[in-house]
Amino acid sequence: MKANEIRELSVAELNEKLVELNKELFNLRFQHAVNQLDNPLRMKAVKKDIARVNTIIREKESADQK
């Protein structure tokens, strides 16, 4: 997911997206543990998406406080 796409979402939508990404990461970790993971690079991409969403949430919360 691109940062520009994420910035267009509201804080509530970002929180929902964060929950979805965390669930997906959990499932990927589970698949990795039982050796059923097809694409291990997907875990890295999901982690980066989680970091992007967290960063943009903090930016928006910081902008609201100013």
SELO-803279 format. One record per residue: residue number from 1; y, z, x of N, C-alpha, C, CB in turn. Coordinates in Angstrom, 1 decimal, always signed. Atoms other than C-alpha are relative to their C-alpha. Glycine has a CB too. Layout:
BEGIN
     i      n_Y      n_Z      n_X     ca_Y     ca_Z     ca_X      c_Y      c_Z      c_X     cb_Y     cb_Z     cb_X
   NUM        Y        Z        X        Y        Z        X        Y        Z        X        Y        Z        X
...
***
This chain:
BEGIN
     i      n_Y      n_Z      n_X     ca_Y     ca_Z     ca_X      c_Y      c_Z      c_X     cb_Y     cb_Z     cb_X
     1     -1.2     +0.0     +0.8     +0.0     +0.0     +0.0     +1.2     +0.0     +0.9     +0.0     +1.2     -1.0
     2     -1.2     +0.1     -0.7     +3.4     -0.9     +1.3     +1.0     +1.1     -0.3     +0.7     -1.4     -0.2
     3     -1.0     -1.1     +0.3     +6.2     +1.6     +1.7     +1.0     -0.4     -1.0     +0.7     +0.3     +1.4
     4     -0.9     +0.5     +1.0     +8.5     -0.6     -0.4     -0.5     +0.2     -1.4     +0.4     -1.5     +0.3
     5     +0.6     -0.1     +1.3     +6.1     -0.5     -3.3     +0.0     +1.5     -0.4     -1.5     -0.5     +0.0
     6     +0.0     -1.4     +0.3     +5.8     +3.3     -3.0     +1.4     +0.5     -0.3     -0.6     +0.8     +1.2
     7     -1.4     -0.4     +0.3     +9.6     +3.8     -2.9     +0.4     -0.3     -1.4     +0.9     -0.6     +1.0
     8     -0.4     +0.3     +1.4     +9.9     +2.2     -6.3     -0.5     +0.9     -1.1     -0.5     -1.4     -0.3
     9     +0.7     -0.9     +1.0     +7.7     +4.8     -8.0     +0.9     +1.3     -0.1     -1.4     +0.4     +0.5
    10     -0.6     -1.3     +0.2     +9.1     +8.1     -9.5     -0.8     +1.1     +0.7     +0.2     +0.2     -1.5
    11     +0.7     -1.1     -0.6     +8.2    +11.5     -8.1     -1.3     +0.3     -0.8     +0.9     +1.2     +0.1
    12     +1.1     -0.3     +0.8     +5.8    +12.1    -11.0     -1.2     -1.1     +0.3     +0.3     +0.0     -1.5
    13     +1.0     +1.1     -0.2     +4.0     +8.7    -10.4     -0.5     +0.2     +1.5     +0.7     -1.4     -0.1
    14     +0.5     -0.2     -1.4     +3.9     +9.5     -6.6     -1.0     +1.2     +0.0     +1.2     +0.3     +0.9
    15     +0.9     -1.1     +0.0     +2.2    +12.8     -7.4     -1.4     -0.4     -0.6     +0.5     +1.2     -0.8
    16     +1.3     +0.5     +0.5     -0.4    +11.0     -9.5     -0.7     -0.9     +1.0     +0.3     -0.8     -1.3
    17     +0.6     +0.9     -1.0     -0.9     +8.4     -6.8     -0.7     +0.9     +1.1     +1.1     -0.9     +0.6
    18     +0.5     -0.9     -1.0     -1.4    +11.3     -4.3     -1.4     +0.6     -0.4     +1.0     +1.1     +0.3
    19     +1.2     -0.5     +0.5     -4.1    +12.8     -6.5     -1.1     -1.0     +0.1     +0.1     +0.5     -1.4
    20     +1.0     +1.0     -0.1     -5.9     +9.5     -6.7     -0.5     -0.3     +1.4     +0.6     -1.3     -0.6
    21     +0.3     +0.3     -1.4     -5.7     +8.9     -3.0     -0.9     +1.1     +0.6     +1.2     -0.2     +0.9
    22     +0.8     -1.1     -0.5     -7.1    +12.4     -2.2     -1.4     -0.1     -0.6     +0.6     +1.3     -0.4
    23     +1.3     +0.1     +0.5    -10.0    +11.8     -4.6     -0.8     -1.2     +0.7     +0.1     -0.3     -1.5
    24     +0.6     +1.1     -0.6    -10.7     +8.4     -3.0     -0.4     +0.4     +1.5     +1.0     -1.2     +0.1
    25     +0.3     -0.5     -1.3    -10.6    +10.1     +0.5     -1.2     +0.9     +0.0     +1.2     +0.7     +0.6
    26     +1.2     -0.9     +0.2    -13.1    +12.7     -0.7     -1.2     -0.8     -0.2     +0.2     +1.0     -1.2
    27     +1.1     +0.8     +0.3    -15.4    +10.1     -2.0     -0.4     -0.8     +1.3     +0.2     -1.0     -1.1
    28     +0.3     +0.7     -1.3    -15.2     +8.1     +1.3     -0.6     +0.9     +1.0     +1.3     -0.6     +0.5
    29     +0.6     -1.0     -0.9    -15.9    +11.2     +3.3     -1.5     +0.3     -0.4     +0.8     +1.3     +0.1
    30     +1.3     -0.3     +0.5    -18.9    +11.9     +1.1     -1.0     -1.1     +0.4     +0.0     +0.3     -1.5
    31     +0.8     +1.1     -0.3    -20.2     +8.4     +1.5     -0.3     -0.1     +1.5     +0.7     -1.3     -0.4
    32     +0.2     +0.1     -1.5    -19.7     +8.6     +5.3     -1.0     +1.1     +0.4     +1.3     +0.3     +0.7
    33     +0.9     -1.1     -0.3    -21.7    +11.9     +5.4     -1.4     -0.4     -0.3     +0.3     +1.2     -0.7
    34     +1.4     +0.4     +0.4    -24.7    +10.3     +3.7     -0.3     -1.5     +0.5     -0.2     +0.1     -1.5
    35     +0.2     +1.3     -0.6    -24.4     +7.0     +5.7     +0.0     -1.1     -1.0     -1.3     +0.0     +0.8
    36     -0.1     +1.1     +1.0    -23.5     +4.8     +2.7     +1.4     -0.6     +0.0     -0.3     +0.5     -1.4
    37     -1.3     +0.6     -0.1    -20.0     +3.9     +3.8     +0.0     -1.4     +0.6     +1.0     +0.9     +0.8
    38     +0.0     +1.4     -0.4    -19.5     +0.1     +4.0     +1.1     -0.3     +1.0     +0.1     -0.9     -1.2
    39     -1.1     +0.4     -0.9    -16.1     +0.0     +5.6     +0.7     +1.3     +0.5     +1.1     -0.8     -0.8
    40     -0.5     -1.3     -0.4    -15.2     +3.1     +7.7     +1.5     -0.1     +0.3     -0.7     +0.4     +1.3
    41     -1.4     +0.1     -0.2    -11.7     +1.7     +8.4     +0.8     +0.3     -1.3     +0.3     -1.4     +0.5
    42     -0.7     -0.4     +1.3    -10.9     +2.3     +4.7     +0.5     +1.4     +0.0     -0.9     -0.2     -1.2
    43     -0.4     -1.4     -0.1    -10.8     +6.0     +5.5     +1.4     +0.1     +0.7     -1.0     +0.9     +0.7
    44     -1.3     +0.0     -0.7     -8.0     +5.4     +8.0     +1.1     -0.5     -0.8     -0.2     -0.8     +1.3
    45     -1.1     +0.6     +0.8     -6.0     +3.3     +5.6     +0.4     +1.0     -1.1     -0.5     -1.3     -0.7
    46     -0.3     -0.9     +1.1     -6.3     +5.9     +2.8     +0.8     +1.2     +0.6     -1.3     +0.5     -0.7
    47     -0.8     -1.0     -0.6     -5.1     +8.6     +5.2     +1.4     -0.4     +0.3     -0.7     +0.5     +1.3
    48     -1.4     +0.5     -0.2     -2.1     +6.5     +6.1     +0.8     -0.1     -1.3     +0.0     -1.3     +0.7
    49     -0.7     +0.1     +1.3     -1.3     +5.9     +2.4     +0.4     +1.4     -0.4     -1.0     -0.7     -1.0
    50     -0.3     -1.4     +0.4     -1.5     +9.7     +1.8     +1.2     +0.4     +0.8     -1.2     +0.9     +0.2
    51     -1.2     -0.4     -0.8     +1.0    +10.2     +4.6     +1.2     -0.6     -0.4     -0.3     -0.3     +1.5
    52     -1.2     +0.8     +0.5     +3.3     +7.5     +3.3     +0.5     +0.7     -1.3     -0.3     -1.4     -0.2
    53     -0.4     -0.5     +1.3     +3.3     +9.0     -0.2     +0.6     +1.4     +0.2     -1.2     +0.2     -0.9
    54     -0.6     -1.4     -0.2     +3.9    +12.6     +1.1     +1.4     -0.1     +0.6     -0.9     +0.8     +1.0
    55     -1.3     +0.2     -0.6     +6.8    +11.3     +3.3     +1.0     -0.4     -1.0     -0.1     -1.0     +1.1
    56     -1.0     +0.5     +1.0     +8.5     +9.5     +0.4     +0.3     +1.1     -1.0     -0.5     -1.3     -0.6
    57     -0.2     -1.1     +0.9     +8.0    +12.5     -1.9     +1.0     +0.9     +0.6     -1.3     +0.7     -0.4
    58     -1.0     -0.9     -0.6     +9.8    +14.7     +0.6     +1.4     -0.6     +0.1     -0.5     +0.3     +1.4
    59     -1.3     +0.7     -0.1    +12.6    +12.1     +1.1     +0.7     +0.1     -1.4     -0.2     -1.5     +0.4
    60     -0.7     +0.0     +1.4    +13.2    +11.9     -2.7     +0.4     +1.5     -0.3     -1.0     -0.5     -1.0
    61     -0.3     -1.3     +0.3    +13.1    +15.7     -3.0     +1.2     +0.5     +0.8     -1.2     +1.0     +0.2
    62     -1.1     -0.4     -0.9    +15.5    +16.1     -0.1     +1.3     -0.7     -0.5     -0.2     -0.5     +1.4
    63     -1.2     +0.7     +0.5    +17.9    +13.5     -1.6     +0.5     +0.6     -1.3     -0.4     -1.5     -0.3
    64     -0.4     -0.6     +1.3    +17.8    +15.3     -5.0     +0.8     +1.4     +0.3     -1.2     +0.3     -0.8
    65     -0.7     -1.3     -0.3    +18.9    +18.6     -3.3     +1.4     -0.1     +0.6     -0.9     +0.8     +1.0
    66     -1.3     +0.2     -0.6    +21.9    +17.1     -1.6     +1.1     -0.3     -1.0     +0.0     -1.1     +1.0
***
